[in-house]
Amino acid sequence: MSCQSTVEKKIEKFDLIYHNRLVKMVINRILKHGKKSLSYQFFYQSLKKIQQKTEKNPLIVLRQAIQKLTPKLIVKSRSVSGSTYQVPIEIKKKEGKILAIRWLLESSRKRSGRNMHFKLSYEIMDVAKEKGNAICKKEEIHKMAESNKAFVHYH
């Protein structure tokens, strides 16, 4: 008898309209309480809003925003002989992209405004212009990593 492995179900890695992986990543992180159709709706409406405001391809604006928001370093707490140090660590591109998406969504949720697609579109446009709360978060993390550079050897 030949040994056959079970074929795993291939997970769809691209979204339905733009066929883009980054879009799918953002949509999956917008999700609250498993309402995927709602997160699709929010995201596509926000891309439409970006298209109207900037008159550019909204995917390019989104990609620029995520690229500008992706951190190179993060700080992690390490406990060494009773004291806790904030140790700066370089992170991989994918991890950085996930963090960037998380910060983008967090800051867009905190933003004052009418509804989620409105807030998300304006946050994406602000980050693409290198301003907004999410960019402040990234700069704060980089400053912390820079000031704790002396503890790199604890990594």
VMD Tcl script that builds the backbone (N, CA, C; Angstrom):
set m [mol new atoms 465]
animate dup $m
set s [atomselect $m all]
$s set {name element resname resid chain x y z} {
  {N N MET 1 A 0.828 -1.187 0.000}
  {CA C MET 1 A 0.000 0.000 0.000}
  {C C MET 1 A 0.873 1.251 0.000}
  {N N SER 2 A 0.485 2.186 -0.809}
  {CA C SER 2 A 1.240 3.438 -0.836}
  {C C SER 2 A 0.717 4.368 0.253}
  {N N CYS 3 A 1.619 5.127 0.769}
  {CA C CYS 3 A 1.271 6.038 1.855}
  {C C CYS 3 A 0.889 7.396 1.256}
  {N N GLN 4 A -0.379 7.727 1.323}
  {CA C GLN 4 A -0.823 9.011 0.783}
  {C C GLN 4 A -1.177 9.955 1.917}
  {N N SER 5 A -0.689 11.168 1.801}
  {CA C SER 5 A -1.039 12.165 2.818}
  {C C SER 5 A -2.366 12.815 2.436}
  {N N THR 6 A -3.058 13.244 3.435}
  {CA C THR 6 A -4.332 13.904 3.158}
  {C C THR 6 A -4.071 15.292 2.578}
  {N N VAL 7 A -4.823 15.614 1.585}
  {CA C VAL 7 A -4.657 16.913 0.945}
  {C C VAL 7 A -5.331 17.963 1.819}
  {N N GLU 8 A -4.513 18.964 2.217}
  {CA C GLU 8 A -5.067 20.011 3.059}
  {C C GLU 8 A -5.836 21.005 2.204}
  {N N LYS 9 A -6.863 21.550 2.795}
  {CA C LYS 9 A -7.650 22.556 2.105}
  {C C LYS 9 A -6.799 23.814 1.951}
  {N N LYS 10 A -6.678 24.306 0.733}
  {CA C LYS 10 A -5.869 25.492 0.512}
  {C C LYS 10 A -6.661 26.725 0.940}
  {N N ILE 11 A -6.048 27.510 1.800}
  {CA C ILE 11 A -6.705 28.704 2.310}
  {C C ILE 11 A -6.573 29.821 1.273}
  {N N GLU 12 A -7.670 30.496 1.011}
  {CA C GLU 12 A -7.672 31.608 0.066}
  {C C GLU 12 A -6.844 32.755 0.644}
  {N N LYS 13 A -5.766 33.135 -0.057}
  {CA C LYS 13 A -4.871 34.151 0.467}
  {C C LYS 13 A -5.104 35.519 -0.160}
  {N N PHE 14 A -6.021 35.615 -1.086}
  {CA C PHE 14 A -6.280 36.878 -1.765}
  {C C PHE 14 A -7.733 37.277 -1.556}
  {N N ASP 15 A -8.003 38.586 -1.579}
  {CA C ASP 15 A -9.388 39.020 -1.414}
  {C C ASP 15 A -10.131 38.905 -2.734}
  {N N LEU 16 A -11.437 39.096 -2.685}
  {CA C LEU 16 A -12.287 38.836 -3.844}
  {C C LEU 16 A -12.190 39.897 -4.941}
  {N N ILE 17 A -12.087 41.162 -4.574}
  {CA C ILE 17 A -12.120 42.221 -5.581}
  {C C ILE 17 A -10.738 42.571 -6.109}
  {N N TYR 18 A -9.797 42.862 -5.210}
  {CA C TYR 18 A -8.474 43.327 -5.645}
  {C C TYR 18 A -7.469 42.210 -5.865}
  {N N HIS 19 A -7.767 41.013 -5.382}
  {CA C HIS 19 A -6.849 39.860 -5.487}
  {C C HIS 19 A -5.475 40.218 -4.937}
  {N N ASN 20 A -5.480 40.745 -3.721}
  {CA C ASN 20 A -4.266 41.235 -3.095}
  {C C ASN 20 A -4.127 40.636 -1.705}
  {N N ARG 21 A -2.922 40.210 -1.361}
  {CA C ARG 21 A -2.671 39.593 -0.061}
  {C C ARG 21 A -2.756 40.590 1.082}
  {N N LEU 22 A -2.207 41.779 0.859}
  {CA C LEU 22 A -2.205 42.814 1.892}
  {C C LEU 22 A -3.628 43.203 2.270}
  {N N VAL 23 A -4.485 43.322 1.280}
  {CA C VAL 23 A -5.897 43.644 1.520}
  {C C VAL 23 A -6.524 42.562 2.387}
  {N N LYS 24 A -6.241 41.318 2.081}
  {CA C LYS 24 A -6.783 40.193 2.850}
  {C C LYS 24 A -6.292 40.236 4.304}
  {N N MET 25 A -5.014 40.581 4.484}
  {CA C MET 25 A -4.461 40.673 5.837}
  {C C MET 25 A -5.186 41.754 6.644}
  {N N VAL 26 A -5.420 42.897 6.020}
  {CA C VAL 26 A -6.091 43.997 6.712}
  {C C VAL 26 A -7.530 43.620 7.042}
  {N N ILE 27 A -8.219 43.030 6.071}
  {CA C ILE 27 A -9.618 42.643 6.279}
  {C C ILE 27 A -9.736 41.641 7.429}
  {N N ASN 28 A -8.831 40.678 7.502}
  {CA C ASN 28 A -8.889 39.677 8.568}
  {C C ASN 28 A -8.630 40.280 9.939}
  {N N ARG 29 A -7.914 41.401 9.997}
  {CA C ARG 29 A -7.639 42.031 11.280}
  {C C ARG 29 A -8.686 43.066 11.666}
  {N N ILE 30 A -9.498 43.511 10.719}
  {CA C ILE 30 A -10.616 44.403 11.042}
  {C C ILE 30 A -11.675 43.622 11.794}
  {N N LEU 31 A -11.757 42.351 11.485}
  {CA C LEU 31 A -12.792 41.462 12.000}
  {C C LEU 31 A -13.072 41.623 13.487}
  {N N LYS 32 A -14.330 41.785 13.808}
  {CA C LYS 32 A -14.765 41.791 15.207}
  {C C LYS 32 A -15.910 40.799 15.328}
  {N N HIS 33 A -15.799 39.875 16.244}
  {CA C HIS 33 A -16.845 38.879 16.511}
  {C C HIS 33 A -17.192 38.046 15.265}
  {N N GLY 34 A -16.221 37.814 14.408}
  {CA C GLY 34 A -16.415 36.924 13.267}
  {C C GLY 34 A -17.274 37.457 12.142}
  {N N LYS 35 A -17.499 38.744 12.081}
  {CA C LYS 35 A -18.334 39.320 11.023}
  {C C LYS 35 A -17.468 39.725 9.832}
  {N N LYS 36 A -17.106 38.758 9.020}
  {CA C LYS 36 A -16.193 39.022 7.918}
  {C C LYS 36 A -16.843 39.878 6.828}
  {N N SER 37 A -18.112 39.657 6.555}
  {CA C SER 37 A -18.789 40.428 5.509}
  {C C SER 37 A -18.812 41.908 5.872}
  {N N LEU 38 A -18.939 42.195 7.153}
  {CA C LEU 38 A -18.936 43.572 7.617}
  {C C LEU 38 A -17.553 44.207 7.456}
  {N N SER 39 A -16.505 43.424 7.745}
  {CA C SER 39 A -15.160 43.974 7.591}
  {C C SER 39 A -14.825 44.204 6.116}
  {N N TYR 40 A -15.305 43.320 5.221}
  {CA C TYR 40 A -15.150 43.560 3.780}
  {C C TYR 40 A -15.813 44.884 3.405}
  {N N GLN 41 A -17.028 45.074 3.904}
  {CA C GLN 41 A -17.805 46.268 3.600}
  {C C GLN 41 A -17.067 47.535 4.066}
  {N N PHE 42 A -16.576 47.534 5.320}
  {CA C PHE 42 A -15.832 48.677 5.857}
  {C C PHE 42 A -14.627 48.991 4.989}
  {N N PHE 43 A -13.884 47.939 4.683}
  {CA C PHE 43 A -12.615 48.145 3.986}
  {C C PHE 43 A -12.826 48.653 2.566}
  {N N TYR 44 A -13.733 48.045 1.826}
  {CA C TYR 44 A -13.958 48.478 0.443}
  {C C TYR 44 A -14.528 49.892 0.384}
  {N N GLN 45 A -15.381 50.247 1.354}
  {CA C GLN 45 A -15.893 51.611 1.398}
  {C C GLN 45 A -14.784 52.606 1.709}
  {N N SER 46 A -13.865 52.228 2.582}
  {CA C SER 46 A -12.754 53.130 2.901}
  {C C SER 46 A -11.815 53.282 1.704}
  {N N LEU 47 A -11.597 52.211 0.939}
  {CA C LEU 47 A -10.774 52.329 -0.271}
  {C C LEU 47 A -11.442 53.234 -1.302}
  {N N LYS 48 A -12.769 53.139 -1.390}
  {CA C LYS 48 A -13.518 54.012 -2.294}
  {C C LYS 48 A -13.354 55.476 -1.888}
  {N N LYS 49 A -13.402 55.718 -0.583}
  {CA C LYS 49 A -13.235 57.078 -0.045}
  {C C LYS 49 A -11.828 57.604 -0.351}
  {N N ILE 50 A -10.821 56.742 -0.204}
  {CA C ILE 50 A -9.437 57.133 -0.507}
  {C C ILE 50 A -9.320 57.487 -1.987}
  {N N GLN 51 A -9.955 56.687 -2.839}
  {CA C GLN 51 A -9.959 56.927 -4.295}
  {C C GLN 51 A -10.547 58.310 -4.604}
  {N N GLN 52 A -11.654 58.641 -3.944}
  {CA C GLN 52 A -12.314 59.931 -4.183}
  {C C GLN 52 A -11.464 61.098 -3.691}
  {N N LYS 53 A -10.863 60.955 -2.507}
  {CA C LYS 53 A -10.118 62.064 -1.903}
  {C C LYS 53 A -8.772 62.310 -2.580}
  {N N THR 54 A -8.018 61.236 -2.852}
  {CA C THR 54 A -6.657 61.410 -3.368}
  {C C THR 54 A -6.569 61.333 -4.889}
  {N N GLU 55 A -7.580 60.767 -5.518}
  {CA C GLU 55 A -7.591 60.528 -6.967}
  {C C GLU 55 A -6.395 59.676 -7.408}
  {N N LYS 56 A -5.958 58.793 -6.516}
  {CA C LYS 56 A -4.886 57.837 -6.809}
  {C C LYS 56 A -5.454 56.441 -6.613}
  {N N ASN 57 A -4.694 55.458 -7.046}
  {CA C ASN 57 A -5.077 54.069 -6.814}
  {C C ASN 57 A -5.038 53.806 -5.306}
  {N N PRO 58 A -6.152 53.406 -4.691}
  {CA C PRO 58 A -6.176 53.227 -3.239}
  {C C PRO 58 A -5.241 52.117 -2.743}
  {N N LEU 59 A -4.963 51.131 -3.592}
  {CA C LEU 59 A -4.031 50.067 -3.186}
  {C C LEU 59 A -2.620 50.606 -3.029}
  {N N ILE 60 A -2.238 51.543 -3.905}
  {CA C ILE 60 A -0.909 52.136 -3.809}
  {C C ILE 60 A -0.813 52.971 -2.531}
  {N N VAL 61 A -1.869 53.727 -2.221}
  {CA C VAL 61 A -1.896 54.528 -0.995}
  {C C VAL 61 A -1.814 53.614 0.230}
  {N N LEU 62 A -2.559 52.507 0.209}
  {CA C LEU 62 A -2.525 51.548 1.318}
  {C C LEU 62 A -1.136 50.948 1.475}
  {N N ARG 63 A -0.532 50.537 0.359}
  {CA C ARG 63 A 0.804 49.938 0.402}
  {C C ARG 63 A 1.833 50.928 0.945}
  {N N GLN 64 A 1.736 52.191 0.518}
  {CA C GLN 64 A 2.645 53.230 1.026}
  {C C GLN 64 A 2.462 53.406 2.525}
  {N N ALA 65 A 1.208 53.439 2.962}
  {CA C ALA 65 A 0.918 53.628 4.384}
  {C C ALA 65 A 1.502 52.492 5.221}
  {N N ILE 66 A 1.281 51.266 4.788}
  {CA C ILE 66 A 1.793 50.111 5.531}
  {C C ILE 66 A 3.326 50.114 5.523}
  {N N GLN 67 A 3.911 50.480 4.393}
  {CA C GLN 67 A 5.375 50.515 4.278}
  {C C GLN 67 A 5.969 51.563 5.222}
  {N N LYS 68 A 5.337 52.730 5.296}
  {CA C LYS 68 A 5.837 53.792 6.172}
  {C C LYS 68 A 5.613 53.474 7.638}
  {N N LEU 69 A 4.643 52.635 7.916}
  {CA C LEU 69 A 4.295 52.307 9.299}
  {C C LEU 69 A 5.033 51.080 9.826}
  {N N THR 70 A 5.618 50.288 8.940}
  {CA C THR 70 A 6.290 49.059 9.354}
  {C C THR 70 A 7.550 49.368 10.167}
  {N N PRO 71 A 7.626 48.878 11.410}
  {CA C PRO 71 A 8.807 49.143 12.240}
  {C C PRO 71 A 9.972 48.217 11.894}
  {N N LYS 72 A 11.171 48.713 12.116}
  {CA C LYS 72 A 12.368 47.893 11.907}
  {C C LYS 72 A 12.778 47.201 13.210}
  {N N LEU 73 A 12.554 47.893 14.322}
  {CA C LEU 73 A 12.914 47.390 15.647}
  {C C LEU 73 A 11.708 47.452 16.569}
  {N N ILE 74 A 11.669 46.544 17.526}
  {CA C ILE 74 A 10.691 46.637 18.612}
  {C C ILE 74 A 11.444 46.388 19.914}
  {N N VAL 75 A 10.797 46.683 21.023}
  {CA C VAL 75 A 11.415 46.394 22.322}
  {C C VAL 75 A 10.634 45.279 23.000}
  {N N LYS 76 A 11.365 44.367 23.586}
  {CA C LYS 76 A 10.743 43.286 24.350}
  {C C LYS 76 A 11.337 43.292 25.742}
  {N N SER 77 A 10.526 42.955 26.711}
  {CA C SER 77 A 10.988 42.927 28.102}
  {C C SER 77 A 11.760 41.645 28.361}
  {N N ARG 78 A 12.922 41.786 28.948}
  {CA C ARG 78 A 13.739 40.640 29.356}
  {C C ARG 78 A 14.074 40.803 30.833}
  {N N SER 79 A 13.871 39.744 31.570}
  {CA C SER 79 A 14.198 39.787 32.988}
  {C C SER 79 A 15.559 39.139 33.198}
  {N N VAL 80 A 16.511 39.941 33.691}
  {CA C VAL 80 A 17.861 39.441 33.916}
  {C C VAL 80 A 18.223 39.709 35.374}
  {N N SER 81 A 18.449 38.662 36.118}
  {CA C SER 81 A 18.817 38.692 37.539}
  {C C SER 81 A 17.972 39.687 38.351}
  {N N GLY 82 A 16.685 39.554 38.232}
  {CA C GLY 82 A 15.783 40.355 39.047}
  {C C GLY 82 A 15.358 41.687 38.452}
  {N N SER 83 A 16.105 42.214 37.480}
  {CA C SER 83 A 15.689 43.490 36.876}
  {C C SER 83 A 15.150 43.243 35.474}
  {N N THR 84 A 14.187 44.053 35.092}
  {CA C THR 84 A 13.582 43.920 33.775}
  {C C THR 84 A 14.146 44.995 32.857}
  {N N TYR 85 A 14.603 44.573 31.688}
  {CA C TYR 85 A 15.156 45.501 30.705}
  {C C TYR 85 A 14.303 45.483 29.442}
  {N N GLN 86 A 14.195 46.645 28.820}
  {CA C GLN 86 A 13.544 46.741 27.521}
  {C C GLN 86 A 14.626 46.537 26.471}
  {N N VAL 87 A 14.643 45.374 25.848}
  {CA C VAL 87 A 15.702 45.025 24.901}
  {C C VAL 87 A 15.213 45.247 23.470}
  {N N PRO 88 A 15.933 46.074 22.682}
  {CA C PRO 88 A 15.541 46.260 21.278}
  {C C PRO 88 A 15.875 45.030 20.442}
  {N N ILE 89 A 14.914 44.632 19.601}
  {CA C ILE 89 A 15.089 43.442 18.767}
  {C C ILE 89 A 14.658 43.783 17.347}
  {N N GLU 90 A 15.458 43.353 16.370}
  {CA C GLU 90 A 15.060 43.515 14.964}
  {C C GLU 90 A 13.971 42.504 14.660}
  {N N ILE 91 A 13.009 42.911 13.847}
  {CA C ILE 91 A 11.932 41.984 13.510}
  {C C ILE 91 A 11.886 41.737 12.011}
  {N N LYS 92 A 11.270 40.614 11.652}
  {CA C LYS 92 A 11.139 40.246 10.245}
  {C C LYS 92 A 10.108 41.138 9.562}
  {N N LYS 93 A 10.154 41.153 8.232}
  {CA C LYS 93 A 9.248 42.001 7.464}
  {C C LYS 93 A 7.788 41.667 7.709}
  {N N LYS 94 A 7.473 40.373 7.739}
  {CA C LYS 94 A 6.073 39.972 7.895}
  {C C LYS 94 A 5.543 40.376 9.273}
  {N N GLU 95 A 6.355 40.170 10.311}
  {CA C GLU 95 A 5.952 40.579 11.658}
  {C C GLU 95 A 5.732 42.082 11.720}
  {N N GLY 96 A 6.633 42.822 11.083}
  {CA C GLY 96 A 6.522 44.277 11.044}
  {C C GLY 96 A 5.257 44.721 10.343}
  {N N LYS 97 A 4.927 44.035 9.253}
  {CA C LYS 97 A 3.714 44.369 8.496}
  {C C LYS 97 A 2.468 44.108 9.348}
  {N N ILE 98 A 2.469 43.010 10.090}
  {CA C ILE 98 A 1.339 42.675 10.954}
  {C C ILE 98 A 1.186 43.742 12.049}
  {N N LEU 99 A 2.319 44.157 12.627}
  {CA C LEU 99 A 2.274 45.211 13.639}
  {C C LEU 99 A 1.749 46.515 13.049}
  {N N ALA 100 A 2.199 46.843 11.844}
  {CA C ALA 100 A 1.767 48.071 11.179}
  {C C ALA 100 A 0.256 48.064 10.963}
  {N N ILE 101 A -0.265 46.939 10.507}
  {CA C ILE 101 A -1.716 46.816 10.289}
  {C C ILE 101 A -2.458 46.962 11.618}
  {N N ARG 102 A -1.935 46.325 12.656}
  {CA C ARG 102 A -2.574 46.397 13.979}
  {C C ARG 102 A -2.615 47.837 14.479}
  {N N TRP 103 A -1.483 48.564 14.358}
  {CA C TRP 103 A -1.432 49.955 14.812}
  {C C TRP 103 A -2.362 50.832 13.990}
  {N N LEU 104 A -2.418 50.575 12.681}
  {CA C LEU 104 A -3.291 51.353 11.801}
  {C C LEU 104 A -4.753 51.202 12.224}
  {N N LEU 105 A -5.158 49.971 12.484}
  {CA C LEU 105 A -6.555 49.715 12.881}
  {C C LEU 105 A -6.863 50.244 14.272}
  {N N GLU 106 A -5.898 50.101 15.208}
  {CA C GLU 106 A -6.099 50.624 16.562}
  {C C GLU 106 A -6.310 52.130 16.529}
  {N N SER 107 A -5.428 52.821 15.814}
  {CA C SER 107 A -5.526 54.282 15.788}
  {C C SER 107 A -6.752 54.746 15.018}
  {N N SER 108 A -7.186 53.985 14.018}
  {CA C SER 108 A -8.401 54.378 13.304}
  {C C SER 108 A -9.643 54.142 14.160}
  {N N ARG 109 A -9.625 53.131 15.016}
  {CA C ARG 109 A -10.756 52.897 15.924}
  {C C ARG 109 A -10.857 54.004 16.977}
  {N N LYS 110 A -9.690 54.504 17.437}
  {CA C LYS 110 A -9.675 55.550 18.457}
  {C C LYS 110 A -10.055 56.908 17.883}
  {N N ARG 111 A -9.935 57.064 16.601}
  {CA C ARG 111 A -10.215 58.333 15.927}
  {C C ARG 111 A -11.670 58.744 16.097}
  {N N SER 112 A -11.894 60.051 16.227}
  {CA C SER 112 A -13.283 60.498 16.314}
  {C C SER 112 A -13.839 60.619 14.900}
  {N N GLY 113 A -15.055 60.230 14.732}
  {CA C GLY 113 A -15.641 60.287 13.401}
  {C C GLY 113 A -16.960 59.555 13.365}
  {N N ARG 114 A -17.540 59.530 12.201}
  {CA C ARG 114 A -18.880 58.959 12.056}
  {C C ARG 114 A -18.880 57.439 12.112}
  {N N ASN 115 A -18.157 56.829 11.197}
  {CA C ASN 115 A -18.188 55.362 11.144}
  {C C ASN 115 A -16.818 54.805 10.784}
  {N N MET 116 A -16.687 53.492 10.843}
  {CA C MET 116 A -15.392 52.844 10.704}
  {C C MET 116 A -14.751 53.099 9.347}
  {N N HIS 117 A -15.490 53.006 8.263}
  {CA C HIS 117 A -14.843 53.182 6.957}
  {C C HIS 117 A -14.354 54.614 6.777}
  {N N PHE 118 A -15.050 55.560 7.347}
  {CA C PHE 118 A -14.639 56.968 7.317}
  {C C PHE 118 A -13.319 57.139 8.081}
  {N N LYS 119 A -13.282 56.595 9.309}
  {CA C LYS 119 A -12.099 56.726 10.161}
  {C C LYS 119 A -10.903 55.997 9.561}
  {N N LEU 120 A -11.141 54.791 9.035}
  {CA C LEU 120 A -10.063 53.990 8.458}
  {C C LEU 120 A -9.470 54.671 7.228}
  {N N SER 121 A -10.317 55.209 6.368}
  {CA C SER 121 A -9.809 55.860 5.154}
  {C C SER 121 A -8.952 57.069 5.503}
  {N N TYR 122 A -9.399 57.878 6.467}
  {CA C TYR 122 A -8.617 59.053 6.845}
  {C C TYR 122 A -7.314 58.679 7.546}
  {N N GLU 123 A -7.340 57.615 8.327}
  {CA C GLU 123 A -6.104 57.173 8.988}
  {C C GLU 123 A -5.097 56.663 7.958}
  {N N ILE 124 A -5.561 55.913 6.969}
  {CA C ILE 124 A -4.664 55.410 5.922}
  {C C ILE 124 A -4.048 56.580 5.154}
  {N N MET 125 A -4.872 57.581 4.816}
  {CA C MET 125 A -4.349 58.744 4.091}
  {C C MET 125 A -3.357 59.538 4.943}
  {N N ASP 126 A -3.633 59.670 6.255}
  {CA C ASP 126 A -2.705 60.368 7.147}
  {C C ASP 126 A -1.375 59.643 7.257}
  {N N VAL 127 A -1.427 58.332 7.395}
  {CA C VAL 127 A -0.190 57.552 7.514}
  {C C VAL 127 A 0.618 57.631 6.218}
  {N N ALA 128 A -0.055 57.636 5.084}
  {CA C ALA 128 A 0.635 57.762 3.805}
  {C C ALA 128 A 1.355 59.109 3.706}
  {N N LYS 129 A 0.807 60.131 4.386}
  {CA C LYS 129 A 1.448 61.456 4.422}
  {C C LYS 129 A 2.405 61.584 5.598}
  {N N GLU 130 A 2.632 60.493 6.320}
  {CA C GLU 130 A 3.517 60.418 7.485}
  {C C GLU 130 A 3.067 61.298 8.639}
  {N N LYS 131 A 1.776 61.264 8.929}
  {CA C LYS 131 A 1.269 61.878 10.156}
  {C C LYS 131 A 0.171 60.976 10.700}
  {N N GLY 132 A -0.379 61.328 11.847}
  {CA C GLY 132 A -1.414 60.495 12.440}
  {C C GLY 132 A -0.911 59.752 13.663}
  {N N ASN 133 A -1.842 59.170 14.403}
  {CA C ASN 133 A -1.507 58.486 15.656}
  {C C ASN 133 A -0.653 57.239 15.445}
  {N N ALA 134 A -0.901 56.529 14.362}
  {CA C ALA 134 A -0.155 55.288 14.107}
  {C C ALA 134 A 1.330 55.589 13.880}
  {N N ILE 135 A 1.623 56.665 13.162}
  {CA C ILE 135 A 3.022 57.056 12.929}
  {C C ILE 135 A 3.678 57.445 14.245}
  {N N CYS 136 A 2.925 58.135 15.127}
  {CA C CYS 136 A 3.456 58.495 16.448}
  {C C CYS 136 A 3.829 57.241 17.231}
  {N N LYS 137 A 2.988 56.214 17.118}
  {CA C LYS 137 A 3.232 54.940 17.805}
  {C C LYS 137 A 4.546 54.319 17.318}
  {N N LYS 138 A 4.752 54.313 16.001}
  {CA C LYS 138 A 5.977 53.745 15.427}
  {C C LYS 138 A 7.199 54.528 15.900}
  {N N GLU 139 A 7.111 55.856 15.856}
  {CA C GLU 139 A 8.239 56.692 16.275}
  {C C GLU 139 A 8.549 56.492 17.756}
  {N N GLU 140 A 7.507 56.333 18.559}
  {CA C GLU 140 A 7.680 56.086 19.991}
  {C C GLU 140 A 8.444 54.784 20.230}
  {N N ILE 141 A 8.064 53.735 19.505}
  {CA C ILE 141 A 8.732 52.434 19.626}
  {C C ILE 141 A 10.201 52.550 19.206}
  {N N HIS 142 A 10.465 53.262 18.101}
  {CA C HIS 142 A 11.841 53.429 17.627}
  {C C HIS 142 A 12.685 54.234 18.613}
  {N N LYS 143 A 12.085 55.269 19.226}
  {CA C LYS 143 A 12.814 56.058 20.222}
  {C C LYS 143 A 13.166 55.202 21.432}
  {N N MET 144 A 12.200 54.364 21.857}
  {CA C MET 144 A 12.441 53.489 22.994}
  {C C MET 144 A 13.568 52.496 22.689}
  {N N ALA 145 A 13.547 51.966 21.466}
  {CA C ALA 145 A 14.593 51.017 21.054}
  {C C ALA 145 A 15.948 51.716 20.997}
  {N N GLU 146 A 15.954 52.943 20.514}
  {CA C GLU 146 A 17.199 53.714 20.417}
  {C C GLU 146 A 17.759 54.020 21.802}
  {N N SER 147 A 16.887 54.401 22.737}
  {CA C SER 147 A 17.365 54.755 24.075}
  {C C SER 147 A 17.813 53.523 24.879}
  {N N ASN 148 A 17.323 52.357 24.518}
  {CA C ASN 148 A 17.721 51.130 25.217}
  {C C ASN 148 A 18.727 50.301 24.429}
  {N N LYS 149 A 19.444 50.955 23.549}
  {CA C LYS 149 A 20.431 50.274 22.717}
  {C C LYS 149 A 21.514 49.570 23.537}
  {N N ALA 150 A 21.750 50.079 24.740}
  {CA C ALA 150 A 22.789 49.509 25.601}
  {C C ALA 150 A 22.467 48.087 26.055}
  {N N PHE 151 A 21.185 47.721 25.999}
  {CA C PHE 151 A 20.779 46.397 26.490}
  {C C PHE 151 A 20.670 45.346 25.389}
  {N N VAL 152 A 21.185 45.628 24.203}
  {CA C VAL 152 A 21.084 44.702 23.074}
  {C C VAL 152 A 21.726 43.350 23.417}
  {N N HIS 153 A 22.799 43.367 24.194}
  {CA C HIS 153 A 23.502 42.118 24.512}
  {C C HIS 153 A 22.668 41.158 25.356}
  {N N TYR 154 A 21.527 41.600 25.925}
  {CA C TYR 154 A 20.655 40.696 26.670}
  {C C TYR 154 A 19.770 39.849 25.759}
  {N N HIS 155 A 19.784 40.148 24.488}
  {CA C HIS 155 A 18.955 39.408 23.535}
  {C C HIS 155 A 19.471 38.031 23.422}
}
mol reanalyze $m
mol bondsrecalc $m
mol representation Tube
mol addrep $m
